[in-house]
Amino acid sequence: MVNYSEIFNAQGMDYQTYRALVDQLLLEGKSTSEASYDLHYTKMNVQRMTRVDKTVSLTDELSSTIDHLKENYKFLVITEGWCGDAAQIVPVFNKIAVASLGKIDLKFVLRDKNLPLIDAHLTNGGRAIPVLIVLNETADQVLATWAPRPKVLQELLREWKKETTEMPVLAEKLHSWYAKDKTQSTQAELKSVFEKIR
């Protein structure tokens, strides 16, 4: 049984702390995970997160949905600095929390330091990230989850994998799609998630 409240309060990092951790580890030649991931990915992801932070605004539709949230919520995000999807999406979670004017308390935890948590939220049997877990105010009830990328991209990736399994090729297609989409699909799906919990 996962103790969400304990994880949220004891291990959860706010966005600025998470970003600072990724940056600091990168300076030290390390990743957020013990596993050896190519630091090139983390370096690229820092640039991606910075770009999304600077360029993306929430849609009017998503902003309106956030404005109409009647309760307070805790958002727990499972992520890692080396994850390309996370780099494109976690800044959006932060923008949502900021726009909520205190209704959403957002914290991040690392996947590889929380295996029981990620194993309770697998995607098609895999430990795909990021995972957004929407909790009630006391963090003792899961109200909704969303992971790890927009459904349209999930389908595209499934098709692309029929053509190649080379990660650099898949990553290029993935990030090209994100660049063109400008978080619109992510925001639309999150709006639907939040409408169900209002």
N, C-alpha and C positions, 0 to 999 in steps of 0.2 A: 504493500500500500504506500503510495507516494504522499509525503507530507508537504503539500504545496506551500502552506504558510511558512513552515520552517525553511524551506529552500528559498522562498521569496525574501524573507526577512534576514536570513543568515548569510546567504550567498549572492543574492541579487545585487547587480551593479546598475547604477543609473547610466544613461547614454554617454555622458561625458567621461565617466570612469571607464566604461567599456572601450570607448575610442582611445582614451589615454593608455590603457593597457595594451591594446593592439599596437599603437604607435611605439610604446616603450619597448615591447618585446621585439618588434621589428628592428629597432636601433641596436638591440643586443644580438641580432641575428637569430631570433627565435620566433616560433609560432605560438598561438594560444594553446596548441595541443602538444602533448608529449610525442606524439607520432611525428615522423619526419615528413612534413609537407614542404614542397618547394616554396621558398620565401618569395619567389617572384609573384605567386598568387596573392600573398598577403599585401605585398607592395602595390599591386594593381588594385586590390580591394580598398586600400586606404584612399587611393585616388578616386575610385568609384563612389565611396561613401561621401567624400568631400564634395564631389560633383553633385550628387543627389541632394545633399544638405543645402547647397547653394542655389540649385536651379529649379527644384521641384516645389510646386505649391499644391495644396490640397484642392480638389475639385469642389465646386459649390455644393454638389450633391452630398459628398462625404462630409464636408464641413457642417452642413445642415443636420445630417444624421448625428454627428458628434454633439452639436448644440442641443439636440433633443434627448440626449441620454438622461434618464431620470435618476439613476443610481450612481454610486461610485464603484469603480472597478479596479482590479489589479491585473495588469498585463505582464505575464511572464514569458520571455522570449528565450528559446534555446538557440544558440548560435555559436560560431567560431570565426576568428579573423581570416582564416584561409578560405572560407566558403564564398564563392562568387555570387550565388543567389542571395545569401545573407547581405552581402555588400550592397546589392541593388535594392533591398527591401527594408532592412532595419532602420535606415534613416526615415522611411515613411512612418514606421511605428512611432519614432520620436516626434515627428511633426504632428501626428495624431494626438499624442499625449500632451504636447504643448498647447494644441488647439482646444483641448478639453477643459482648460482652465481649472485644473485640479481634480476633475472627475476621474481621471485615469492616472494611476500610479504605475509607472513602467519600470521594469527591471529586466536585466539580461543575465543569463547564466551560460556557462560553457558546456557544450554537449559532452565532451570527453571526460569531464570531471563529474558528470551527472548521468551516468549510464542507466540507472534505474528509471530516471525521469524520461530520457529519450526513448527507452524501451517501452514505456507506457504510451508513447505517441509516435509509433512507427508509421511510415508511409509506404504502402505496398511491401511491408516486411523489412524495409530499410531505415537506417537512421538518418533520413534526409532532414536538412535544416535550411532555413530557419523554421521554427515552429512557434507560433503564437498561441499561448494558452490564456484565454480570458477567464478570470476568476472573479468571484464576488468580492465584496469589500473586505471580508475577513480572510480571504484566500483559502477557504476550506471547501469550496465547491467550484468545479469546472463548469462554466456556462457555455463555452464554445472553444473550438480550436480552428486554426488555419495553417496550412503548410503545403509544400515548402516553396511553391511558386504558383503563379496564376494557372488555372486549368488549361487555358489555350496554349500556354507554353509547355505545360506538361505533355499535352498531346503532340505538339510539334517535336519535342525532345524524343518521344517514343518513336516517331517517324524517322527522325534523323539518325537514331541508333540502329535502324534497319540498314542505313547506308554506310555508316562507319561507327567504330567504337573508339576511334582515336580522340582522346580527351582534348588536345589543343584545337582540333577541328570543331568538336562539339561546343567547346567553351567560346570559340569565336562566334559561332552561330547564335548561341545563347545570349551573349552580351550585345551582339548587333540587334537582336530582337528587343532587349531591354532598352537600348539607346533609342530605338524608333518608337517604342511604346510609351516612354517617358512616365512610367508608373501608373498609367491610366487603367490598365487591366487589374493591377494589384489594388488600386484604390476602389474600383468598382466592386471587386469581390469582398473587400473588407467592409464596404458600406452594407452589403447584404448580410454579412455576419453580424454587424452591429445592430441592424434593424431587427434581427431576431431576438436580441437580448434586451431591447428597449422596454 
